[in-house]
Amino acid sequence: MMAELPLDQVRTLLAVVDEGTFDAAATALHVTPSAVSQRVKALEQRTGRVLLTRTKPVRPTESGEIVVRFARRLARLERDAHAELGMSGTGEPTRLPIAVNADSLATWFLPALARVPGGLRLCFELRRGDEDHTAALLREGSVMAAVTSSPDPVAGCSVRALGRMRYLPVASPGCAEAWLGTATGTPLRELIGSAPVVAFDRDDDIQDDFVRSLAGGPGASALRHFVPTSEGFVDAVVAGMGWGMVPEVQAEPMLRAGRLVRLSPEPGVDVPLFWQQWKLDFPALAAVAEAVAAVAAERLRPARAA
C-alpha cells in the first residue's frame, strides 16, 4: 500500500526550501524550529529518502525536488479551489514565478507579459538564468514556467517551441582593426582565438562554440571580460573591450550606426528557445503561455521543423 504524504509535513518542507533555513520556516509557519525539524525528519522517514541538504541556504535533494514540486502544485490547486468556493476573501493577486534568460528578458519577453490581460491580477516573479539552466529551476519547483533551450520536457511539464534567437559575432570598429585583421586582411580564424572577448558569465559558452566552429582549437581567448547583464554586455562590446556574440535584434541598430561591425558574413548562431510549464489546468498560466508564444512568433526567427 502506498504511504500517504501528510500535508503538514509537505507544506513544512516547502517552507524550509522557500525560506532557506529551518528557523525562518518556523517563523513563517508560526511554529517552533523543533517542530519544523521533526516534521521534515518524519517526512524523510516516511519516504525513505533524504529530502534536504542541511546547508545554508537549505536546498532540496533530487528526491526533495519531487516533493517540492508536489507541494507547489498542491498549493496552487488549493488556492484555485478556495477561489472557486468564494473562500479566498483577501482579493490578493496570484504570484507567477517564471525563469527566463537575460537576452530574452532584454529583448522580447517583457512585451509578451504586457499582453496578458490585467484582469487576471497576476504578479510576475521573474528569475533570471541562462537558457541552458532555467530548466533546473523547473525541476526544483522554484518556478511554474521557463524559457529554456531544451526541447525535452521536465517531469510534469509540457513544452512548446518558441523560435530561434540569432546571435551575431560583432566588435567595435577599433577592436576589429586592432585585434581581428580588418586592416591587414588576415583571416579571422587565425586571430579570433587570441582576441579579447566579452562573455556574459562563466556559463556562457556561445563565443567558444563560435570560435571552435570557425577555427577549431580550444575556443575563445583566455583574455575575457564577464559582464552579467544583457545591456551591459552589448555596451562592453560597443566600448571595444572585446568581441562578442550579440543578439541580432540588439546588434542591428549598432551595425547601422557604424558602432559595431560584423566579423563574419555567416548567418550567425541560432539558439532555439522553448516554453516549458507545469501541466496544470490553470487559466492564468495558459493565458501567459499564449501571450509568450504570440510575441515570440513576432520577434524570434521561426523554429526549425523537427
Buried (B, 14 or more C-beta within 10 A) or exposed (E): EEEEBEEEBBBBBBBBBBBBBBBBBBBBBEBEBEBBBBBBEBBBEEBEBEBBEEEEEBBBBEBBBBBBBBBBBBEBEEBBEEEEEEEEEEEEEBEBBBBBBBBBBBBBBBBBBEEBEEEBEBEBEBEBBBBBBBBBBBBBBBBBBBBBBBEEBBEBBBBBBBBBBBBBBBBBEEBBBBBBBBEEEEEBBEBBBEBBBBBBEEEBBBBBBBBBEBBEEEBBBEEBBEBBBBEBBBEBBBEBBBBBBBBBBBBEEBBEEEBBBBBBEEEBBBBBBBBBBBEBEBEBBEBBBEBBBEBBEEBBBEBEEE
